[in-house]
Amino acid sequence: MIQIAAEPFAFSCPVKKLGLVVIDMQRDFVEPGGFGESLGNDVSRLQAIIPTVARLIAGFRNAGLPVLHTRECHRPDLSDLHPAKRDRGSPKLRIGEPGPMGRVLVAGEPGVEIVPELAPLPCETVIDKPGKGAFYATRFAEVLQARTLTHLVFAGVTTEVCVQTTMREANDRGYDCLLATDATESYFPEFKAAAIDMIVAQGGIVGWAAPTAAVLEAIDG
Ligand code: TIU
């Protein structure tokens, strides 16, 4: 068994049943000129976690445990983009419009790519998702089942949007989920803190939380 020192209590997991899910570490969210900035956000907070996410990914690869990546993006014909998502708010650029990194949040465009420091290996799963959660309108559920994983560590951005949504979806599907607290970030520090508090409250109502060092120490052993 792997034992990770975590909140609200130790996270126990059979060896080889643990996977790492890295959510949406894309240029569109962490670099200027992309979707995140078009919504009015300062992206520098998100850039700062890249080295920590890289350490977490390296630890899983070294331990022979799977790393799965997600990207929020839409088909080039935008047939999977609901008007409700396209028309929400007053962004500088809407999804599908051309920006400095290509069409915003459109598959195949430079902005959708995962940042080079965290590039997936050819053998690693990359799930393209049109929603905030990774299970909606994707093969994510089938991929996890095929790998017979039961426990998931989560990293990526943003904590209270795509990360928390996916953790909640996974929790409802019977996965034990742990959030790596320093390998996730939000444009709003108070939302990150609140999301972590919500996850671990009530005896881990959504899951567990632990720093990257605690995860790496456990999977290294
Ligand atoms: N805006 C924001 O905080 N997040 C997103 O739109 N997507 C993800 O979290 N990936």
Boltz pocket constraint, residues with backbone or C-beta under 6 A from the ligand:
constraints:
  - pocket:
      binder: B
      contacts: [[A, 23], [A, 24], [A, 29], [A, 36], [A, 39], [A, 72], [A, 132], [A, 157], [A, 158], [A, 159], [A, 161], [A, 162], [A, 163], [A, 187]]
      max_distance: 6.0
